[in-house]
Amino acid sequence: MTLPVSTDSLAETAYRRIEDMIVRRELPPGSMISENKLSDELGCGRTPIREALQRLRLEGFVEIHPRRGVLVSPVDVRRQLELLEVRRALDTLVATQAAMRATDAERKEMRRLAEEIRDAAKARDRDRFLAANRAIHGIKAAATRNSVIETMLAGVNALSRRFWFSYVEDADAFRDVADKHAAVVIAIADRDPQAAVVATGALLDFLERLTRAAIEPQP
């Protein structure tokens, strides 16, 4: 698959594509990554691939071993709880700032995405759900008008998506989390920071319960 033409650098585009391949298990945990194969598949040189893999290493997606190659890291469910602690602080800030700073066009798109993620969950279309999830995280971060927040959230949210794709099979869980994501962006679109913060807390509480259920034995 040749990388699409984009204003992003080749390394940025390669990063997004490889991250997506890892999240969707096209590159499963424990597998070795071939730089040459990725270069051929994505239609770019090895330098952008190497830059992308270094970034993925810093975010915990891969391990780079001298003379052995690049290994896709295992999914660490317990780390998801640590990510949720970080997300609770960041997402609360995002909800507040986005509700105050989002443009009219962004608010309109948030309402559309609220319907999209609900429809994807109802259809049990995991790929469509994850695409909507990614778009929701992206538009919320962009609406803060804070580039530092955008950068920090990008890696955290990517690792959270990987957990979802690996561990969440229950269709009801997808519908529930879709409704909670939708509540957050609708509150932001309504210019209601307080409601957005409350909805964000409800979403993260739900995600924490699901994560603990994946770790702790059920009675």
N, C-alpha and C positions, 0 to 999 in steps of 0.2 A: 504494500500500500504506500503510494508516494505521499509525502507530506503535503498538505494543501498550502496554497499561496496564502501568506499571512503577513500582517505588519509585525508580528512577533519575530524575535530572532529564531533561527533554526534550532538552537539549543532549547529555547522555551517551548517551541512546538513539539520537539522530540520529548521533552520532559512530560508534557501533558499526555502525549500518546502512550509513552511507556508506563506512566502512572496508571492510565486507564487500563492497559493490558494487565497490570498487576492486580488492580482492584477486581477486574472481571475474571481473573484466574486464567487468562490466556497465557500468562506467565505464572504458574502456580508456585506456592511456597516450597522452598527447597530446590527449585530448579535453577540450573546455571544459565546465565544470559550470555549469548554470543554477540559481541559487538558487531562482528561482520554480518551476521544474519539480520540484526536490527537495522544496520546501515542499508542493507539491500531492501529490506521490507519497507522501511520508511522513506527510502529514496533520498538519503542525505549522507554526508561524509561521516567519518568516525569521530571527528572532533566534537560536533554537536552532541553525538551519542554519549561520549565520555563526559561532557559537561553536564548533561542531563542525569547521568548515573551518579555523578558526584553529589548532585543536589538531592537525588533520591536516597543516597547513603545518609546524608545529614538528617533527613526526615524519617529514617528508619525503615525504608522500603527494601533496601538491598544492603548486602555486605560485600565489600570489595576485599578480596584476598590476593595478595601478590603471588604470581605464578600459578594460581588456581583459577582465577577469574571472578566473575560477579555472581553472587548467590542471592536469590529472592528470599528475603527474611521471612521467618514464620510469623503467623498472625498471633500477637500476644494479647489475649483477651483482657488480662489484668491491666495492661497498659491503657486499655480503653477507659478504665475508671480514672486513671490519671489525666487522660485527655479530657474527660468530662469535667473534671475540676477546673481545668484551664478554660474550657468552653463556657462554663457557668459564668466566670468573670467577664470573659470577652463578649459572649453573646448578649449579656445584660447591657453592656456598654453599646454594642452594636444596635440593639433594639431601641435604645433611647436616642442615639444620634441619628439613626436612619429615619425614625419617625419624625424628627425635626428637620432633616436636611434633604430627604428624597425629593427628586423632581416629580412633576406631574406625570411625565412619561414613565418614570420608574414605578410610581404608585399604580399606574394602569397595568404595567407589566407584572407587578406583584399579584394583582388580582387574577390575572390570567394564569400565572404560575400556581396560584392556590387551587384553581380548578384543575390544572394539568396534573399536579401531583395526586390529587384525589382520584381523578379518572384513571391514572396509571395504577394506583393501588387497587382500585376496584376491578381493573382488568387483569390484575396479577402480573403486570408487565414489569419485571424487575429492572430491565435496562432502561425503560422509559421513566420508571420511578427514580432511578439513580441520576438520570440526566436532568430531571426536574429538580431533584435535591441539589445537584451541583449548581444549577442556575439560580435557585433560591439563595443559597449561601453566597454566591457571587454578587447578586444584585443587592443583597442586604449590606455586604461589606462595601461595595462601591458607593452605596447611598450615604455612608458615614462621611464621605469626603475626607478620609484619613488613610493615606497610603500605608502607614505603619500597621494599622489594623488589618488592611487587606492582605499584606504580606504575612503577618502572623497567622491569620485564619486559614490561609491557603493550605498549608501543610497539615494543620490540625484537622481540618474538615476532610482532607483526602484520606487520612488514616481512619477517620470515623466511617467514611464510605466503605473502606476495605473491610472493616468489621461487619458492617451490615451485609455486604455481599457474601461474606464467608459464613455468618452465623445465623442470620435471621431468615427463617423459612416460613414462619407462620404468617399466612395471608392476613389474618386479623391484626397482627402487629403492624404490618405495612399500612393497613387502613387507618389504624389508630395514630400512627406517627404522621401519616399524611394529613390527617385532620389537625394535628397539633402544629405541624409546620404551616399549614394554611392559616390557622388562627394567628400565628405570629405575623405573617406578612400582611394579612388583612388589617390587623391592628396598626401596623406601620403605615399601610396605605391610608388608613383613616386618620393619620396624624395624632395618634393616641399613645404617647410614650408609656404611660402607666399600664395600659392594657397590653402593650407589646412586651413589657417586662414580665407581667404576670403570665402571659402565654408562653414566653421563653422559659420561665421557671417550670411550668407544667410539662413542656416538651422535654427538658433535661431530666426532670424527675422520672419521667416515663423511660427515657433512654437508660438511666442508671438502673432502674428495676430490671430491664431486659438484660443489661450487661451482667448484673449480679446473678441473674438466673442462668446465664451461660457458664458461670464459674462455680456457683454453689450448688450442691446436690439438692434436689427437690424432695420434700417429705413424702 
